[in-house]
Amino acid sequence: MEFINSYTGELAALATAVFWTVTALAFESASLKVGSMSVNVIRLFIGLSLLTLFNIIARGSFFPFEVSGYNWLWLVLSGLIGFVFGDYFLFHSYTLIGSRFSMLIMTLVPPITAFFSWFILKEKLSILNYIGMCLTFSGIAMAIFNRSNGSEKFTLKLSPKGILFAFFGALGQALGLVLSKLGMGNSDPFAATQVRLVAGLAGFLIIVTVLRRWSGVFSALSNRSGVRAISIGSFFGPFLGVSFSLISIKYTAAGIASTIMAIVPVLIIPPAVILFRQKVTLWEVAGAVVSVAGVALFFVK
């Protein structure tokens, strides 16, 4: 129990990485079936519904009325940047270069987050944290760059548009994470997540209306396999994943939290072997070990 209390933020970040691994696989499948715009709208609606139900049961309130206007401002901005800007481009990149390559590019989130944290929150990282970050990046690179999956290789042709979109996704997630910490303050993480989801859903509803994409959204609802994938991704993403990410940054530095969350590309390896019968090379195993060693350094205080 003492260990959990001492490393609440780091453990929440590890849980977030697991949740986001499931989410990445589910949303890639759903985006290929019904389109990234429809996935974003439906998953935010499902995520907000789950979170509202949870808050009614756990907190006795269906809406975070206790969140101050100042916190609302930053959390809404965080939701618009993280969910609308970041996730729109990330989900679109899934359809262009796949979730694994998108997650590789998303490893840029920690250094971007660290920069924004230094610039906005005045947070500092220790030498061990920087070493751990480098080890984690190295392990992820070893696991991903040497990954073999038939014709899908990083050295082959990848859509420049897909790479750019994944980078925009990383930029949106990093800035959204820092603004979340700025706006959350002492608020309950689940209440803060609800505010962010409201802002994200409102943003996408405006975009869908302006672009006249409602027919695509309604059509997606009739695709059973697509809706099933969206539901799974929504439970582990907007509901559990985002909430635990806020718990993480509440109890540890945003740069540390985002680095631990960045091990998603390594965590994707086991389900690829178990569920999709893909072969794993020694380089991938070594990359996972190095990555875990990097994460371990974040537990040294």
N, C-alpha and C positions, 0 to 999 in steps of 0.2 A: 504493500500500500504506500509506503514511504517513497519507493522508487517511482510509482505512478504519480504521486503528488509532486515529486521533484521534476519529472519530465513529462508533465501533462501536455505541453505544447508539442514536443517532439513526437510523442506517441500518437497524438491526434493527427500530426502531419503524415506519419506512417499509415494510419488508417485511411487518411484521405487518398494517399497514393494507391492503395488497394481498391478503394471505391472508384477512383478515376480510371483504373485499368479496365474494370468491368464496363464503365461508362464509355470509354473510347471504343471498345469492341462493339458494344451495342449500338452506339450512335453512328458508327461507320456503316454498319449493316443497314440501319434505318435510313440514313442519308442516301445510300445507293438505291433504296427501294422507293422512297417518296420525296426525296429532295431535301436539301439542308434547311431551306426556309421553313418548310412545314414542320420539320423535326424541331427546330428552335421554338416555334410557337406552341406546339403540342407539349413538348417536354417542360417548358416553363409553366404552362397551365397545370400540368399534372404535379410538378414539383411544388408549386404554390399551394395547390389543394392539399397535398400531403403535409406540408409544413404548417398550414393553417389548422388542420385537424390535430396535429401534434401539439401545437401551442394551446389549443382549447383544452386538451387533456392534461398536458404537463404544467401549463402556466395559467389556465383558467381565463384566457383571453384570446379572442379570434383575430385581434389586430394589435400591433405594438404601439398602443397609445402613449406608453410611458417614454418612448424615444423622443428626445428633444428635437426642436426644429433645427438646431445646428447639426446634430447627428444625422437627421433626415437628409439634409442638404448633401453631406459627403457620401452617405450611403446610397442615395439616389444616383449621384454622379458615378459612384463606383459600379452600381448595377448597369448603368447605361454603357460605361466604358468596358466593363468586364463581360457582361452578358450580350449586349447588343453588338458593339464593335468587335470585341475579341472573339466571342463564340461564333458570330456569323462567319467570320473569315476562317476560323479553325474548322468548323463543320464543313464549309465549302472545300477546304483543303483535303478533307477526308475523301471526297469524291474524286479528287484530282491526283493525289499521291499516296493515299491510304493512311490509316491511323498510325501505323508504326513510323513511317517517315515524318508524319506531322508531329508525333510525340518526340522524335529525335530533335526536330527544330525547336520544339517547346522547351528543350533543356536550356534554351537561352533565357527562360523566365527568371531563374535565380540571379544571374548577374544584372539583369535589367531591374529586378526587384531590389537588389542590394543598392543599385545606383539611385533609384527613386527613394528608397528608405533613407539613404545618406542625405539626399537632397531635401526631402520633405520631412522625415521623422527624426533626422539627426542620429540614426542608429549606427553603431559601430560593431564590427565583427572582430573576433580574436584571430591570432595567427593560426591556431588549431582549426578554427572554423574555415579559414581560407584553404588550409591544407585538405580538410575534409571535402570542401567544395571541389577542389581540383581532382581529388581521388574519385569522387562521385561522377564528375564529368568524364574522367578517363575511362572508368568502368562502363558507363553508358555508351561511350564512343566505341569501346572494344566490342560490346555486345551487339550494337546496331550495325556498324560499318562492316563487320565480318559475317553478318547474317546472310544465309543463303536460302532462297525460297523460289526455286525455279528461275523464271525470267525476271523476277522482281529484285533488282539489285540497285544499290544507291549509285553505282558507277554507270548504270544505264540511263536512258533518257528520263528525266523527271520534269514535269511541267514547271517552267519558271513561275507561272502564275500560281501554281499550287504551293511552291516554296515561299513566294511572297505572301500569300494568304496565311500560311502557317506562321510566318514571322509576325504578321499583324495580330494573329491570335495570341502569340507570346507577349507582344507589347501590351495588348489589351488586358490579358490576365495579370501581368506584373503590376501595371498601374492600378488596376481594379483592386488587387490585393492590398496594396499600400493605402489606397483611399479607404478601403474597408476598415483597416486598423485605425486610421485617423477618425473615421466616423463612428466606429463602434464604441470607443471609450469604455465605460463600465456597463454598457447595455448587454443584455443576454444575447449570446451569439445566434440563437435560433430566431430571436426577434429581429436582429440585424439582417439575417439572411432573408427573412420575410420582406423587409423593406427593399432589399436589393432585387428580389424576385419580382416584386410589384413593379419596380422601375424597369426591369428588363422586359417583362411581359408587355407593359404599356408601350415601350419603345418599339417592340416588334409588331404590335398591333397597328401602330401608326404607319410603320414601313409597309406592312402587308396591305393596308388600306390604300396608301398612296400609290403603290406599285400594282394594285388590283390583283393580288395573288390569293384571294380567298378561295377561289375555285380549287386551287392546288391543295390548300389546307383541308378543305372538306373532302376532297378526293382521297387524301392520305388517310383519313379516318376510316375509310372502307377497306384499307389494306391491313388485313389481320396480322400478318407477320411483321409488317412495319410498325404497327401500333404496339405489338408485343415487345419489339426491340426498344421502342421509345419508352415504354412503361418501365422496363428494366433499367434503362439508362437514366431515366428520371428519378427513380428511387435511389440509385447509388450516386447520381450526379447532383442535380439541384437541391435534393433533400439532404442526404447524408454527406456527400462529398463537400459541398459548399459550406454546410454548417460546421463540419469538422475542420475545414480549412480556417474558418473564423475562430474556432476554439484554439487552433494551433497558433495563429498570429496574436491571439490575446495573451497567451502564456509564454511565448518565446519571440525572438526577433524575426521580422518578416523575411529577412534573407536566409536565415536558418530554416525556417518553415518551408519556404519555396524550394530550397535545395533538396530537402528530404522528399518533398512531393514530386521532385523531378525524376525519381527512380522508376516512374511508370514504364518507360521503354524496356527496362530490365524485367519488371514484374509481368510484362506481357508474354515473356518466354514460356513459363510453365503452362498457361492455358493454350498456347500455340502447340505445345507438345502433346498435352493431354486431350484437348478437344479437337485439334485440327491435324494431329499426327505429323507435325513438322519435325524435322531433324534439327538438333542443336549441336553446334560445333564446340570444341574445347575453348575457342576464343570467347564464345558467348558465356560459357560457364566461368571462365577467368574474369570476364568483364563483370559478371554478377558479383563475384567474390570481392573484386576491387571496389565496386560500387557500395557494397554493404560495409566494407572497411571504412570507406569515406563517410558513410552515414554514422558509423559507430563513433567517429571523432566528434560528432555534434553532441554526444552524450557526456563528453569530458568537460567539466566546468571547473 
